[in-house]
């Protein structure tokens, strides 16, 4: 009802050309039909296959074949009465001079005859000469109450046709509804049906699939990729302070108003220390989608395209909200470079503005190995909520890391002396400990069992990065001591 009211206001302003970009053609036509009936307006629809035809009431357009756009527009121009004239999928013809001129001729008749053109398509790029004669009408996307009603309706439909009640729980239902935000009702209905008919239930296993399908529908896969395999906090050893910080803000992110909602964090530190795993665990723990922004796919040789790609990616993140956006090795995309014609500076400006002003439930997790390469504007509070330093794990955490990686590979940690191995692995990062487990398994002859001696031998063979890069790592620790919060 509100949409029809808003559309009516545009008619009251006597806008000659209304632009509606939407994939929901049927819904738009129904809305325009209701408006025409209320106001007693003649309503005509044009398609390339059928030409001009009466949609609501009023006289049909005079004889002749009107399937070609120019012929249809000429027929509308020659009419002596007003009405709504809907042209569906006219966008391929908006570069033809004759079509543009005819559209302008009809638009100029608006004040005298009351003719209003409606261009309805999934995408419209209006020529400059028509822009001042046009106004865009955006069809509202469904809110959470409408999406919840849709899910329940689909569940009832399935139960009626199959005789089996759809199984779910309230937490999963709310999570699914949140992940459907940003989609049209028709797209959301298809995804909900797919989730239900698979096994007659809506479970946690359905949520990532819905999020991935949503990303594909929004057509930004590549610049912004969906990370299907998120982690759990139990997969992350150590980082106690970081886990506590995230747990304190979990509910606020999902429910609080903008002023109290957490916006993001920066993780920096030693390579292989678990920063990427922690980013994945945030999404897994909060139960929301994880999107990965790849700066490598943003950059384009054409002037201005890189910034546009970033804006489109951030817009997609807002449509996917609530979600976590993971920017891995952010210094590689925002590092200062005097040879890039100012692209990195424009990228930085776009990102900083968005971080400060966006009003959506998007939590940014930026990870960096070289904190010194980042611009100071990004590090100040207000852009991101906190900056955490991830150091090498201590002995107890190293034992937990070894236990996790042994269990992941079907090995029994109880058969190994983990305290001894953890002590021998001093200075090892999490990634180096994982590789030691893998190497020990291969060295043992793939018999599925490794002993303490096998793993100890691999640890002794490995020269960890903390030894190879001892001086730079100590400098990083010294810098972080008074500038960042320890994640452990």
N, C-alpha and C positions, 0 to 999 in steps of 0.2 A: 504493500500500500504506500509506503514511504517513497519507493522508487517511482511509482506512477505519479505521485504528487510532485516529486523533483523534476520529472520529465515534463510535466504540465507547466512548471515554472519556466522552463526553457521555451516552450511554445508561446507562453505569455510575453516573453521577451522578443518574439518574432525573429528568432534565429533562423536564417534560411536553410542552413545545412546542419543536420545533427549527425555526429560521428559516434558510432557504437562499436567498440572493439571487444568482441567476445566470441568464445567458442560455443556458447549456449544460444544458438540461433532460435531454437524453438521457444525458449523462455523469453527472449527479446521480442519475438513476434507476438507472443501471448500478451505481453505487457503493452505493446503498442496497440494491439487490437482493443484491449480494455480501455485504453485512453481514448481511442477514436470513438468507441461506442459512447463513452461518457460525454464526449464533447460534440457528438453528432457529426464527425468528420468523415469524409470519403477516405477509403483506405485501399491503396493499390500496392502490390508487391511485384518486383521484377526479379527473375532469375535467368541465367543464360539458357537454361533448358526450356522454360515455359514462356518467357517473355513477360509482358505486363498482364496481370490478372487481378480481379477484384478479390480482396482478402476479407474485408468486413462487409460494408454495405456501400451503396452508391452506384453510379453507372459504370459499366465496363468501358475501358478505353476503346475508341473506335477501331474498326477493322484493320487488317494488315498484320504482317509478321513483325513483331516487336522483340524478337529474341536478341537481335544485335543491340548493344548499348546505345549507339547513336540513334537508331530508329525509335527505341523506347523513350529516350530523352526528348526527341522531337515531338512524339505524341503527347508527352506531359507538357511540353512548352506550349503546344497549340490548344490545350484545354482552357476554358474560360471560367473554370471554378477552381476552388482550392482543395486542400486535403493533405493527407500524409502519403508520401510516395517512397516506399522502402526499396532500396536497391541492394540486393544481397550479393556479396562477393564481386563488387565492382572494382576492387583494388588492382587487378591486372591491367585495367583500361585507363587508369588515372594519369598515364603519361601520354595519352593520345590527345593532340590539340583540339580535335573536334569534340571529343567527350568533355574536355575541360571547359570549352567555350559554351557548350550546351548547358552544363551544370551552372555556369555563371549566369547565363540568360535566365534560367528558371529561378535562381536565387534572387535575381533582381526583380522578379515579379512578386516576391513575397508580400511586400507592403500593400500592393494593389489587389492581388488575387488570393493571398493567403496560402500559397503553396509552400509546403515544407518537405524538403528532401531528407531522407534518412539513409545514410550509408552504413550498412551492417556487414562486418567482416571480422575475421580473426586478427587482421592487421591492416592498418590504413596509413598511408603516407600521402597526405593531401598536398597538391601543388601550392606554391606560394601565393598565386593569385586567388585562391579560394580560402586561404587560412583565415582572413578577417571576416569572411562570411560564414564561418563554421564555428561550432562549439562541440566539445567532446562530452559525452555522457558515459560515465563509468557505472556499470552494473555492480551492485554490492555483492561481495562474497558472503557466503553463509557464516553466521557466528556459531559459537560453540553449542548454544541451545538448539539451533537448527540442525547442526551436524549430529548431535546426540539423538534428536528425534528421528533423523534419517537412519542412523544405525539401528535404533529400536524398531523402526518400520521394516527394515530389511530383515532383521531377526525374526519378526512376526511373520513376514512373507515366507521365509525359509521354513519356519515351524509349520505353517499352514500347508505348504506343498509337500514337505517331507514327513511330517508327523513327529519330528524330533525337535525338541527345544534347544536353542543355541546356548552353549555353555560359555560363561565368562565370569569375570569378577569386576567389581566396581573400579578398582585401581587400574586394571588393564583397559577397561572401557574408557575411562577418562584420558588415559595415555593415548589411546587410538584416536579419540576425538581431537586431542591437541595436535596430533601429527597430521590430521586432515585439514587443518586450518590453511588457508591460502588457495584451496582448490574450489572449483565450481561444484554445485550440487550434483551435476551429472557425473563429473569425474570422481567425486567422493563416493557416489553410489556404486560405481563400477569397482572401485578398490575395496569397498566394504563387502560387496557381494563375493569378490574373489577370496577375501579373507574367511568368509563364512562357509562357502560351499566346499572349500578344501577339506575340512574335517568336521564341519558342524559346530565350530567353536571359535571364539575370539580369545586368543592366548598371547602371551608375551612373544611367542615365535612369529606371530603375524605382524607385530609392530615394525620391525626393521624392513620387512618386505614392502609394507605400505609406504614407508618413508622413501625407500629406493624408487618405487614406482612413481611417487609424487615428484621426485627430483627429475625423473625422465620426462614426465608430463610438462614440467616447467622448462625443459629444454635448455639446461645449463650444465649438463653432465660433461665434464672435461675441465672447464675452468673451475668449477666447484664439484668435487667428487664426493660421493656418499661412501663413508667407511662402514661397511656392513658388520665387520667383526670388532665390536667395541670390547673393552676389558672390564673386569670387575675390580673393586678396590682390593679384594683378597688376592688378586694377581700381582699387586704392587707391594713389594716388600719395603719396609721402612717408610720414610716420608710422613712420619707421624704428625708433624705440625701442619703440613699441607692437607692431610686427610681431615684433621680436626677443623681447619679453616673452611674446607668445602662442606663438611657436614653442617656447620653452623649456618651456612648460607643457602643450603639446598632448598628449604621451604620458602625462603624469601625470594629466590629466583623464580619459583613457580607461581607464587601468589601475591607478592608485595607490589606496591605501586612503584613507579619509575624511580622516585627519589631514594628508595631504600633497596632497590634491586641491584644485586651484584652484576658487574658488566664484563669482567674478565681478569686475567692474570698473565704474568710473564714468567716463564720458567727458563732459567739459564744455568749453565754449569758444565761439568765434565761430559765429554762425549760418551755415549753408551751408559749413562747413569740412570736412565729410566724416564726421561722427560716425555718422550713420545708415548710411552705406555701410560704415564700419568694422565696425559691429555685424553687418551682413549677411555681411561677409567672414569673420568669426570662424566662423560656421556653415559657410560654403562651404569654408573652408580645413580645418576639422576634420572635414568630411564628416558632419555631424549635422544634424537638423532645426532650423529656426528658427521659434520661436513669438513672436508679438507680443502683449504684454499691453496692452490699451487701457483706461486708467482711466476713460475716458468711458462705457464700457459697464458698468462695475462699479457705478456709483452708482445707488442706488435710493431712492425716496422713503419706503419703508417701513423702520421701525426694525430694524436688525440685518441687513437683506438685503444691504447693500453689503459688510459684512465676510464674510458667507456666500459671496457671489459671489467674493471674493478667495480665500477658503479653497478653494473648488471649483476655481478657476483654477490655484492652486498645486498642488493635488492632481493635476490633469490634467498639469501640467508634470512632476511626478514619474513619472506613468505613461508619459509620452512619452520619458523619459530613455533614452539620453543625448541632450540637446538644449541649445540656447541659447535663453534667454528674453530678449527685447529689450523693455525698458520705455522707450519714447520720451518725451522731455520729462517726466521723472518728477516735476519740481517742480510740474507742474499737478495732479497727483494727491495729492501729499503736502505741498503748501505750507500754511503756517499760515493758518487761516481761523477767526475767532472766530464766524462766523455759520452754521457748518455743524453745530451741535449736537454737536460732538465727533467727527464721522464721520472726519475726516482723522486725528485722533489715534488712533482705534481701528484705522484702516487701517494707519497707521504701525506700531503695536504688533504687529499681525498679521504684517506683512511683516518686521519686524526679528526677531521670534521665529523665523520660518521661515528667514530667511537664516542665522541662527546655529545652527539645530538640524537642518535637513534633511540626510538621509544619502543623497542620490541624485546622479547625475551630471547635474546641471542647472547650467549656467553662466549667470549673470545679467549682461547688458550693459545698464546704465542710462545714458541720455544726458540731458543737461540743458543748457539755454542760460543759465539764471539760477541760478548756484550759490548765491547768497545767499538764495534762497527755500527751500532745502532745510534740513530739521532737522539739527542737529549730530549727533544719534544715528546718522544714516545714514552720516555721513562718517568715523566712526572705524573704524580697522582692526579686522577680525574680522567685520564685516558683509560688506564687499567687500574683495578683496585689494589693489586699487590704485586710485588716482584719477589720471587722465591729463588734462592740459590740451591741447586741440587748438587751435593758433594758426593764423593766416593762413599760407599756404604761401610759402616762399621762392622765389627766381627759378628754380632748377633744378626744383623741384617744380611750379611753375606751368607750365613747359614740358612736363613729363610729363603734367599734367592736360589741357593743350591737345591733346597727342598722343593721349591715350586717347579724348577726346570726338570728335576728328576721325576716328579709326579706327572708332569706333562708328557713325558716319554715312556710312561708305564713302568718306571723303575721304583723300587722300594727304598725310600730314604733311610729307613730303619736299619738297613744292612750296611750303611756307611757311617763312619765317624765324622759327623758334620762339624763339631767343634774344632777338630784337628784340621779339617779341610779349610774351614773358615779362617783359622789362624794362618795357614799357609798361603791363603789368597789375599793377604793384606795388600792394599793398593789396587785391587782389581775392581773394575766397574761391573755393573750388572750384565752388560753385553759380553764382556770378556769371560765372566763366570758361565754364562750360557754356552758360549763356544767351547769352553773347557769340557763341559758335560758332553756335548756332541762329539768332540774329538776323542774323548775317553771311550765313548760307546763304539766308535769306529775302530779304535785301536784294540778293543777287546775282541774283535772278530765278529761283530754283529750277532753274538749269541744271546743278546737281550739282557745280559747281566754285566755290571761293572762293579769293581770293589774300590775300597778306599785307596789302595795302592795305585790303581789305574788312573783315578782322578787326580791323585797327588802328583803323579808323574807328568800329567798334562799341565798342571799348574806350574810345576817347576820348569817346564819347557817354554812357557809363555812369558814374554817380557811385556808387562802391562804398560798402558799409555802413561800412567803416573810416573813411571821410571823414564820412559823415552822423552816425555815432555814435562819433566819435573819443574823446571823454572817457570814456564808460562802458566802452569797450573797453580803454582804457589802465588804468582802474581794475581791470578783470578780470585783465589781465596782471600788474599789481602784486600783486594778491591771490594769484594762482596761483604767483608766483615762488618763494615759500617754503613753499607748502602742497601742491603737486601735482608730478607727474612730467611733464615735457614729452613729448608723444607723438611729436614729430618727431625 
